[in-house]
Amino acid sequence: MTQSGTAPAEDIDAEKVWEAANALRQDITEFMMDVVSIPSLSMQEGDVIKRIEREMVHVGFDEVKIDAMGNCLGRIGHGKTVILMDAHIDTVDVGDPAEWKNNPPYPATLNDGVIYGRGAADQKGGIVGLVYGAKLIKQLALEGDFTVWVLASTLEEDSDGIALLHVIETEGIKPDYCLVTDSTDMNLYRGQRGRMEISITIKGRSCHGSAPERGDNAVTKAAPIVLDIDQLNHRLSNDDFLGKGTICVSKIECKTPSLCAVPGEATVYCDRRLTIGETPEGALDEIRGLESVKKAGAVVEMLQYKATCWNGYEIGQEKFYPSWVVEEDHPLVQTGVECARLSKKTQSEKAGRWIFSTNGVACCGRLGIPTIGFGPGAEADAHTVNEKCSVDDLVTAATFYAMFPRMLVKAIQ
């Protein structure tokens, strides 16, 4: 027998775990309906954090706490290998409520085994699966020589990875491995492109709109820069696995005394996705080297992030989020692929990658901690007016999260 009198890892019966998870289907559904029904924009996550805290206590975590930043942490076990499993629980706003024609953003609705609402895909299903995966570890005596920390993280939509950096660097939790639960459509993922947010500031000279020749229109000077950004997008590097780097104009604004005046300043904001080999310095220099930027004398900078968390905690970081990849043959990846195969009862597939960004930019991208992803819901549904997640996905996710720690510890022994 191993620690806590548990059965050896090779004796884990995936069918038995899935059946136990399926027996919790009603509890899982009700918890998911609750957390999706609670609005939780970045910096406003307090109510959903407290609801998650109550559920962690209810299902029997060994330790539950809310950290200084306002994230909720739950611990299972006290073994040597430390595994951090993350689900961010903040969401983007709903946009125009009139566009939610089929199902409202709040409260959550249940239709033919599918839960709809803001955050259903991105990505409250992750925390639901993790909480009930932890319950299954206790219920089925799947503990071992590991410690699992389940993290309900905040601020991801505003600044990827900031919560994980806080937990690891400030709260003192030092994981050997991480798992991120952003939507993967129930496939195993092992990397993503990085990203950064950039501003291009163009100075002009304001004057009365009745005589524009007296001024220097900053918006007019910005126009060729916008077109050059589109052309730059076609020339960026490509990686066979992560894909191509991209850049797009995401916002344009100007400073003007009135609608009867020539704008004296314009700012173009860009979303830059970084593939392997691309650096933030290189990305800034590419823009600085554009003829339109040089002609306008524009200032190109990386943006900075500052926030006041829902509990009043002040935090910030630069808006650079590194790309990351874990090799296909890494024991963490191979264990994840096998665990996904057993959980879904399908043939094993190679691990894929996200198109969007996740908290993995912190644990793997910045800190080099091996990280994989497995999450309920589809990436394509994120931020849409049709966000959804099936209850079947939640049950399968709980099955995966319950089996994974024991399987990983066995693989690395």
Secondary structure as GFF3:
##gff-version 3
##sequence-region A 1 413
A	DSSP	three_ten_helix	3	5	.	.	.	ID=ss1
A	DSSP	three_ten_helix	9	11	.	.	.	ID=ss2
A	DSSP	alpha_helix	14	23	.	.	.	ID=ss3
A	DSSP	alpha_helix	25	37	.	.	.	ID=ss4
A	DSSP	alpha_helix	46	59	.	.	.	ID=ss5
A	DSSP	beta_strand	63	66	.	.	.	ID=ss6
A	DSSP	beta_strand	72	76	.	.	.	ID=ss7
A	DSSP	beta_strand	81	88	.	.	.	ID=ss8
A	DSSP	three_ten_helix	97	99	.	.	.	ID=ss9
A	DSSP	beta_strand	109	111	.	.	.	ID=ss10
A	DSSP	beta_strand	114	116	.	.	.	ID=ss11
A	DSSP	pi_helix	120	124	.	.	.	ID=ss12
A	DSSP	alpha_helix	125	139	.	.	.	ID=ss13
A	DSSP	beta_strand	146	153	.	.	.	ID=ss14
A	DSSP	alpha_helix	162	169	.	.	.	ID=ss15
A	DSSP	beta_strand	177	180	.	.	.	ID=ss16
A	DSSP	beta_strand	189	192	.	.	.	ID=ss17
A	DSSP	beta_strand	194	203	.	.	.	ID=ss18
A	DSSP	three_ten_helix	212	214	.	.	.	ID=ss19
A	DSSP	alpha_helix	218	233	.	.	.	ID=ss20
A	DSSP	beta_strand	238	239	.	.	.	ID=ss21
A	DSSP	beta_strand	243	244	.	.	.	ID=ss22
A	DSSP	beta_strand	246	255	.	.	.	ID=ss23
A	DSSP	beta_strand	265	274	.	.	.	ID=ss24
A	DSSP	alpha_helix	280	288	.	.	.	ID=ss25
A	DSSP	alpha_helix	291	296	.	.	.	ID=ss26
A	DSSP	beta_strand	299	302	.	.	.	ID=ss27
A	DSSP	beta_strand	304	308	.	.	.	ID=ss28
A	DSSP	beta_strand	314	318	.	.	.	ID=ss29
A	DSSP	beta_strand	320	321	.	.	.	ID=ss30
A	DSSP	beta_strand	324	325	.	.	.	ID=ss31
A	DSSP	alpha_helix	331	344	.	.	.	ID=ss32
A	DSSP	beta_strand	352	354	.	.	.	ID=ss33
A	DSSP	alpha_helix	360	360	.	.	.	ID=ss34
A	DSSP	pi_helix	361	366	.	.	.	ID=ss35
A	DSSP	beta_strand	371	373	.	.	.	ID=ss36
A	DSSP	three_ten_helix	379	381	.	.	.	ID=ss37
A	DSSP	beta_strand	388	390	.	.	.	ID=ss38
A	DSSP	alpha_helix	391	412	.	.	.	ID=ss39
###
